[in-house]
Amino acid sequence: MKIVECVPNFSEGRRKEVIDALAEAIKSVEGVRLLDVEYDYDHNRSVFTFIGEPQKVKEAALRAAELAVEKIDLTKHQGAHPRMGAVDVVPFIPLHGTTIGECIELSKQFAEEFSKKCNVPVYLYAKSATRPDRVDLPNIREGEFEGLRELIGTDPTKDPDYGPKKIHPTAGCTATGARNFLIAFNCNLNTTDVRVAKACADAVRATTGGFVYVQGIGLEIPEKGMVQVSMNLTHPKRTKIHQVLEVVRNEARRFGATVVETEIVGMIPLFAILDAFRYYVQPEKLDESMILDLYYLGGAEDPKKKSFTEMSLIEFGNQVRRARATPGGGSVAAAMGSLGAALVCMVTGLSLSGRKFAAIKEEMLSHRHACENDRGVLMGLVEEDSAAFDEVMKAFKMPEDTPEQKKEKEEVLEEATKHAAEVPLKTMRHSLNALEHARIAAEKGNINAITDAGVAAHALMAAIEGAALNVRINLGNIKDKKFVEKISSEVESIISRGNELKGEILEIVERRMRELAESS
């Protein structure tokens, strides 16, 4: 099962009835689990954490967002935390069986539907960003609601990705995007001097020379008579909670202040707790296999069990070599496509720095970003292909003792087989997309990586041809002739274009290899 997390932030932290209504809107979608609700009076902000299958999570986010537009008026809003919208930010995070590429697509779907329904301008940020300056949320939110109210519609650089070029009069604007898991971590200091909190934020924040994966600001908390260092740890596996906490403590000490309490806003992964435990307790040995609760919480599943996309290459290869039907050729084709797309990302990434690439930097960034999306989707298809095959097998096992059962089995089997054909077709589509980017990377990218572009072409075409076999074998079992004709036509078209691109890329590779040899 594919599981996505969504952590929307709403500009409401004082009216409990509104917060409760937002929670009910989320819970109204069957299959979605609301895990946590955090709200803060001083920030006047609430953070909801919920999980579920991707489309259900998107629907829950939409229902809550529509309600927030109705209930929250930013012209009357005051709070310590920066904000630009009633629905301030809606991130989608891949958890189980999903990839960042799939979450990018989900965020775009949310942006399109929400902007149309509520007439709210929406910006894509983080991994979904369409421009480098929109990767970081603070860049988009600069000026907040009041400032953006004057800029959207008059300053072209503030044009949203979706929706009207005019801010909503009471709901402002919204950011959405795909990101990896982050930890919202706050340190409260025993002083009322906000300059101390700001100095601590400067010490840990990436943009002021601190940790690469930390965002931070200093805020006043009048209700508690304290100040706060409010932080996001955007890559908690690389920048750990205890590392940030110790720097804040040391910086605060210079001003005669101390950290009197910390806060985790929202959810926290087990590895982060274990990292802090290891640092402060210093056990000789500690890993997840020693956590008793993991063996019985959630159905006694093995806590070490991984999805295919979480495995190392060796582990995945060992899964393929087993005498079992899955993972099979469809999953391997998707993995090949993902690796080919990764090579394209590498070549474009090596074509960004230095004067000689200045003229093509933006173009390379654009292709790199788009190909990263394809790579993420292809990684997700590794898992999805096996799951689709399993659904076909499940349909075959349905009873057919009565005419009704037989009819139901035929219908379920037809739909399952269609899906099993559509999944490798997605592999073909995204591998072809990556080949288009590979063509540009080979022609204009760093000549020292030219053979990598060539390997990418071979890998991506292998993915297309391998996936095509899986499409065709499923089409042979589908009764819907119009569906079969439509898919067959697309398969032939993709193979034809793929071979054309592969040929062009390999010609470019040979030419540029000769140029490289002649110049040495």
Residue pairs with C-beta under 8 A, 6 or more apart in sequence:
1 53
1 96
1 97
2 53
2 54
2 96
2 97
2 98
2 102
2 380
2 383
2 384
3 51
3 52
3 53
3 95
3 96
3 97
3 98
4 51
4 52
4 53
4 54
4 57
4 92
4 93
4 94
4 95
4 98
4 102
4 103
4 106
5 49
5 50
5 51
5 57
5 92
5 93
5 94
5 95
5 181
5 267
6 48
6 49
6 50
6 51
6 57
6 58
6 60
6 61
6 90
6 91
6 92
6 93
7 47
7 48
7 49
7 91
7 93
7 266
8 47
8 48
8 61
8 64
8 65
8 87
8 89
8 90
8 91
9 45
9 46
9 47
9 88
9 89
9 90
10 19
10 22
10 45
10 46
10 47
10 48
10 64
10 68
10 72
10 86
10 87
10 88
11 44
11 45
11 68
11 72
11 74
11 77
11 79
11 83
11 85
11 86
11 87
11 88
11 172
12 18
12 19
12 22
12 39
12 44
12 45
12 46
12 68
12 71
12 72
12 77
12 86
13 19
13 39
13 40
13 41
13 42
13 43
13 44
13 45
13 46
13 79
14 41
14 44
18 71
18 72
19 37
19 39
19 46
21 67
21 71
22 46
22 48
22 64
22 67
22 68
22 71
23 34
23 37
23 48
25 60
25 63
25 64
25 66
25 67
26 32
26 34
26 48
26 50
26 60
26 61
26 63
26 64
27 34
27 60
28 60
28 63
29 52
29 56
29 59
29 60
29 63
30 56
31 52
31 53
31 56
32 50
32 51
32 52
32 56
32 57
32 59
32 60
33 50
33 51
33 52
34 48
34 49
34 50
35 49
35 50
35 51
35 267
36 47
36 48
36 49
36 266
36 267
37 46
37 47
37 48
37 49
38 46
38 47
38 265
38 266
39 45
39 46
39 47
40 46
40 81
40 265
41 223
42 79
42 80
42 219
42 220
42 221
42 222
42 223
42 224
43 79
43 80
43 81
43 219
44 77
44 78
44 79
44 80
44 81
45 79
45 81
45 83
45 88
47 184
47 265
47 266
48 64
49 266
49 267
50 57
50 60
51 57
51 95
52 60
54 92
54 98
54 102
54 103
54 106
57 92
57 106
58 92
58 106
58 109
58 110
58 113
61 90
61 110
62 110
62 113
62 114
62 117
64 87
65 87
65 90
65 114
65 118
65 174
66 114
66 117
66 118
68 86
68 87
68 171
69 86
69 87
69 118
69 120
69 168
69 170
69 171
71 86
72 86
72 170
72 171
73 86
73 170
73 171
74 83
74 85
74 86
74 145
74 170
74 171
74 172
75 169
75 170
77 83
77 145
80 219
80 220
80 221
81 219
81 230
82 138
82 141
82 144
82 217
83 141
83 144
83 145
83 172
84 140
84 141
84 143
84 144
84 145
84 148
84 172
84 173
84 174
84 175
85 120
85 145
85 168
85 171
85 172
85 173
85 174
85 175
86 168
86 170
86 171
86 172
87 114
87 120
87 171
87 174
88 141
88 174
88 175
89 125
89 137
89 174
89 175
89 176
90 107
90 110
90 114
90 174
90 175
90 176
91 107
91 126
91 176
91 177
91 178
91 179
92 103
92 106
92 107
92 110
92 176
92 177
92 178
92 179
93 103
93 178
93 179
93 180
93 181
94 100
94 102
94 103
94 178
94 180
96 307
97 307
97 309
97 380
97 383
97 384
97 387
98 380
99 309
99 376
99 377
99 379
99 380
100 127
100 178
100 179
100 180
100 372
100 376
101 178
101 372
101 373
101 374
101 375
101 376
101 377
101 378
101 379
101 380
102 376
102 377
102 380
103 127
103 128
103 178
103 179
103 376
104 127
104 128
104 177
104 178
104 373
104 376
105 373
105 377
106 178
107 124
107 128
107 176
107 177
107 178
108 124
108 128
110 176
111 122
111 124
111 161
111 162
111 163
111 174
111 176
112 162
114 120
114 122
114 162
114 163
114 174
114 176
115 121
115 122
115 160
115 162
115 163
115 164
116 163
118 168
118 171
119 163
119 164
119 168
120 163
120 168
120 171
120 172
120 173
120 174
121 152
121 160
121 162
121 163
121 164
121 165
121 166
121 167
121 168
121 173
121 174
122 160
122 161
122 162
122 163
122 173
122 174
122 175
122 176
123 134
123 140
123 160
123 161
123 173
123 174
123 175
123 176
124 130
124 134
124 161
124 162
124 175
124 176
124 177
125 134
125 135
125 136
125 137
125 140
125 175
125 176
125 177
126 135
126 137
126 177
126 178
126 179
127 177
127 178
127 179
127 180
127 372
128 176
128 177
128 178
129 135
129 177
129 369
130 161
130 369
132 365
133 139
134 140
136 215
137 175
138 215
140 175
141 148
141 175
143 150
143 151
145 167
145 172
145 173
148 158
148 167
148 172
148 173
149 167
149 172
151 158
152 158
152 159
152 160
152 165
152 166
152 167
152 173
153 165
153 166
153 167
159 165
160 173
163 173
167 173
179 234
180 234
180 235
181 236
181 269
182 232
182 233
182 234
182 235
182 236
183 232
183 233
183 236
183 241
183 264
183 268
183 269
183 272
184 230
184 231
184 232
184 233
184 264
184 265
184 266
185 231
185 232
185 233
185 241
185 244
185 245
185 262
185 263
185 264
185 265
186 228
186 229
186 230
186 231
186 262
186 263
186 265
187 200
187 228
187 229
187 231
187 245
187 248
187 252
187 259
187 261
187 262
187 263
188 221
188 224
188 226
188 227
188 228
188 259
188 260
188 261
188 262
188 263
189 196
189 197
189 200
189 226
189 227
189 228
189 229
189 252
189 257
189 258
189 259
189 260
190 226
190 257
190 258
190 260
191 226
191 227
191 252
191 255
191 256
191 257
192 220
192 225
192 226
192 227
193 227
193 255
193 257
194 218
194 219
194 220
194 227
195 218
196 218
196 227
196 252
196 255
196 257
197 218
197 219
197 220
197 227
197 228
197 229
198 217
198 218
199 218
199 251
199 254
199 255
200 216
200 218
200 229
200 247
200 248
200 251
200 252
201 208
201 216
201 217
201 218
201 229
201 230
201 231
202 208
202 209
202 210
203 210
203 247
203 248
203 251
204 210
204 211
204 214
204 216
204 229
204 231
204 244
204 247
204 248
204 251
205 211
205 214
205 215
205 216
205 217
205 231
206 212
206 213
206 214
206 215
210 216
210 247
211 239
211 243
211 244
211 247
212 235
212 238
212 239
213 233
213 234
213 235
213 236
213 238
213 239
214 231
214 232
214 233
214 234
214 239
214 244
215 231
215 232
215 234
216 229
216 230
216 231
216 232
217 229
217 230
218 227
218 228
218 229
218 230
219 227
219 228
219 230
220 227
220 228
221 227
221 228
226 260
229 248
231 244
233 239
233 240
233 241
233 244
236 269
236 271
236 272
236 275
237 271
240 272
240 275
240 276
240 279
241 272
241 275
241 276
242 275
242 276
242 279
242 280
245 259
245 262
248 259
249 258
249 259
252 258
252 259
270 288
270 291
270 294
271 288
274 286
274 287
274 288
277 283
277 286
278 286
288 294
288 303
288 304
289 303
289 304
291 303
294 303
295 302
295 303
306 315
307 383
308 316
308 319
308 327
308 331
308 382
308 383
308 386
309 379
309 380
309 382
309 383
311 319
316 327
316 335
319 327
320 327
320 328
320 331
320 332
325 389
325 393
326 385
326 386
326 389
326 390
327 382
327 385
327 386
328 385
328 386
328 389
329 466
329 469
329 470
330 385
330 386
330 388
330 389
330 423
330 424
330 427
330 466
330 467
330 470
331 381
331 382
331 383
331 385
331 386
332 466
333 385
333 424
333 427
333 462
333 463
333 466
333 467
333 470
334 378
334 379
334 381
334 382
334 384
334 385
334 424
334 427
334 463
334 467
335 378
335 379
335 382
336 459
336 460
336 462
336 463
336 466
337 374
337 378
337 381
337 427
337 430
337 431
337 434
337 459
337 460
337 463
337 464
337 467
338 375
338 378
338 379
338 382
339 459
340 431
340 434
340 435
340 438
340 455
340 456
340 457
340 458
340 459
340 460
340 462
340 463
341 371
341 372
341 374
341 375
341 378
341 430
341 431
341 434
341 437
341 456
341 460
342 375
343 438
343 452
343 453
343 455
343 456
343 459
344 367
344 368
344 371
344 434
344 437
344 438
344 441
344 453
344 456
345 368
345 371
345 372
345 375
346 449
346 452
347 438
347 441
347 442
347 445
347 446
347 449
347 452
347 453
347 456
348 364
348 365
348 367
348 368
348 371
348 437
348 441
348 445
349 364
349 368
350 445
350 446
350 448
350 449
351 357
351 360
351 361
351 364
351 441
351 444
351 445
351 446
351 449
352 361
352 364
352 365
352 368
357 364
357 446
360 444
363 440
363 444
364 441
364 444
364 445
367 437
367 440
367 441
368 437
370 433
370 437
371 433
371 434
371 437
371 438
374 430
374 431
374 433
374 434
374 437
375 434
377 426
377 430
378 427
378 430
378 431
378 434
378 463
381 423
381 424
381 426
381 427
381 430
384 423
384 426
385 423
385 424
385 427
385 470
388 416
388 419
388 420
388 423
389 420
391 416
391 419
391 420
392 413
392 416
392 417
392 420
392 474
394 416
395 409
395 412
395 413
395 416
395 417
396 413
398 405
398 408
398 409
398 412
398 413
399 405
399 409
400 406
400 409
414 478
414 479
414 480
417 474
417 477
417 478
418 474
418 478
418 480
418 483
420 470
420 474
421 470
421 471
421 474
421 475
421 478
421 487
422 487
424 467
424 468
424 470
424 471
424 474
425 467
425 471
425 487
425 490
425 491
427 463
427 464
427 467
428 463
428 464
428 467
428 468
428 471
428 491
428 494
428 495
428 498
429 494
431 460
431 461
431 463
431 464
431 467
431 498
432 460
432 464
432 494
432 497
432 498
432 501
434 456
434 460
435 457
435 460
435 461
435 464
435 498
435 501
435 502
435 505
436 501
438 453
438 456
438 457
438 460
438 501
438 505
439 501
439 504
439 505
439 508
441 453
441 456
442 450
442 453
442 454
442 457
442 505
442 508
442 509
442 512
443 508
445 453
447 512
447 515
447 516
448 516
450 508
450 509
450 512
450 513
450 516
451 509
451 513
453 505
453 508
453 509
454 505
454 506
454 509
456 505
457 501
457 502
457 505
457 506
457 509
458 502
460 498
460 502
461 498
461 499
461 502
464 494
464 495
464 498
465 495
465 498
468 491
468 494
468 495
471 487
471 491
472 488
472 491
475 484
475 487
475 488
478 484
